[in-house]
């Protein structure tokens, strides 16, 4: 599996990661119980194995069950997702992403949200 394939996650894989980050650890049954419109138990297990192969999860054995844990921090996973989003849709340029967010045809940001973005930029420039 090449690096690009490892960084790309399906919608279901992202949902599963969100559940495991929220719970801290989870069995396949825990994941299935928390998924909207859940697939079969065997499909959940297959997705967990895929996420393990991508380096996103690891497991420990608890009796007959596997407990899945995040293999990387949630912040690292977010940074990886943003890098993938930037390279896929925005030519790797953060300014293209921000411009898209600020486009009134696509996004209706409130004055408060725009001011918060300005503050974040000002804080980064001050560092």
C-alpha positions in Angstrom: 0.0 0.0 0.0 1.6 3.3 -1.0 1.7 6.4 1.2 -1.2 8.1 -0.6 -3.5 5.1 -0.1 -2.5 4.9 3.6 -3.6 8.5 4.2 -6.9 8.2 2.4 -9.8 7.1 4.6 -13.3 6.2 3.5 -16.3 7.8 5.2 -16.9 4.7 7.3 -13.2 4.5 8.3 -13.4 8.2 9.5 -16.6 7.4 11.4 -14.9 4.4 13.1 -11.9 6.6 14.0 -14.2 9.2 15.5 -15.9 6.6 17.6 -12.6 5.1 18.9 -11.2 8.6 19.7 -14.4 9.5 21.5 -14.5 6.2 23.5 -10.7 5.8 24.0 -10.9 2.1 23.1 -13.6 -0.1 21.6 -14.4 -3.6 20.6 -15.9 -4.3 17.1 -19.3 -4.6 18.8 -18.8 -1.1 20.5 -18.0 0.3 17.1 -21.0 -1.3 15.4 -23.3 -0.1 18.2 -22.1 3.5 17.7 -22.2 3.6 13.9 -25.1 5.2 12.1 -26.8 2.7 9.8 -24.2 0.0 10.9 -22.9 -2.6 8.5 -22.6 -6.2 9.6 -20.3 -7.2 12.4 -17.9 -8.9 10.0 -17.8 -5.7 7.9 -16.9 -3.7 11.0 -14.1 -6.2 11.8 -12.8 -5.9 8.3 -12.8 -2.1 8.5 -10.9 -2.3 11.8 -8.3 -4.5 10.3 -8.0 -2.1 7.3 -7.5 0.8 9.8 -4.8 -1.3 11.6 -3.0 -1.9 8.3 -3.1 1.8 7.6 -1.4 2.4 10.9 -4.4 4.3 12.4 -5.4 1.7 15.0 -3.7 -1.0 17.1 -5.3 -3.7 19.2 -4.8 -5.6 22.4 -6.5 -8.8 23.4 -8.9 -8.9 26.3 -10.0 -12.5 26.8 -11.5 -13.4 23.5 -12.1 -9.9 22.3 -9.9 -7.4 20.6 -9.8 -3.9 22.1 -8.9 -1.3 19.4 -7.0 1.9 20.4 -5.8 4.8 18.3 -2.2 4.3 17.1 -1.7 8.0 16.5 -3.0 11.1 18.4 -6.2 12.7 17.2 -4.2 15.8 16.3 -1.8 13.8 14.1 -4.8 12.2 12.4 -6.4 15.7 11.8 -3.1 17.0 10.4 -2.9 14.0 8.0 -6.5 14.5 6.9 -5.9 18.2 6.3 -2.7 17.5 4.2 -4.7 15.0 2.2 -7.6 17.5 1.7 -5.1 20.2 0.6 -3.3 18.0 -1.9 -6.5 16.5 -3.3 -8.7 19.6 -3.7 -6.6 22.7 -3.2 -3.3 22.1 -5.1 -1.5 21.8 -1.7 -2.1 25.5 -0.9 -3.7 26.5 2.4 -4.7 29.8 0.9 -6.9 28.0 -1.7 -8.7 26.2 1.2 -9.2 29.5 3.1 -10.4 31.3 0.0 -13.0 28.5 -0.5 -14.2 28.9 3.1 -14.6 32.6 2.6 -16.4 32.3 -0.8 -20.0 33.6 0.0 -21.4 31.3 -2.8 -20.1 28.2 -0.9 -20.1 29.3 2.7 -22.1 31.7 4.8 -19.7 32.7 7.6 -20.9 35.0 10.3 -19.1 38.1 11.2 -18.0 36.4 14.4 -16.6 33.4 12.5 -14.6 35.7 10.2 -13.3 37.6 13.2 -12.2 34.4 14.8 -10.3 33.4 11.6 -8.6 36.9 11.6 -7.6 36.3 15.3 -6.1 32.9 14.5 -4.1 34.4 11.7 -2.9 37.3 13.8 -1.9 34.9 16.6 0.1 32.8 14.1 1.8 35.9 12.7 2.7 36.9 16.3 4.4 33.6 17.1 
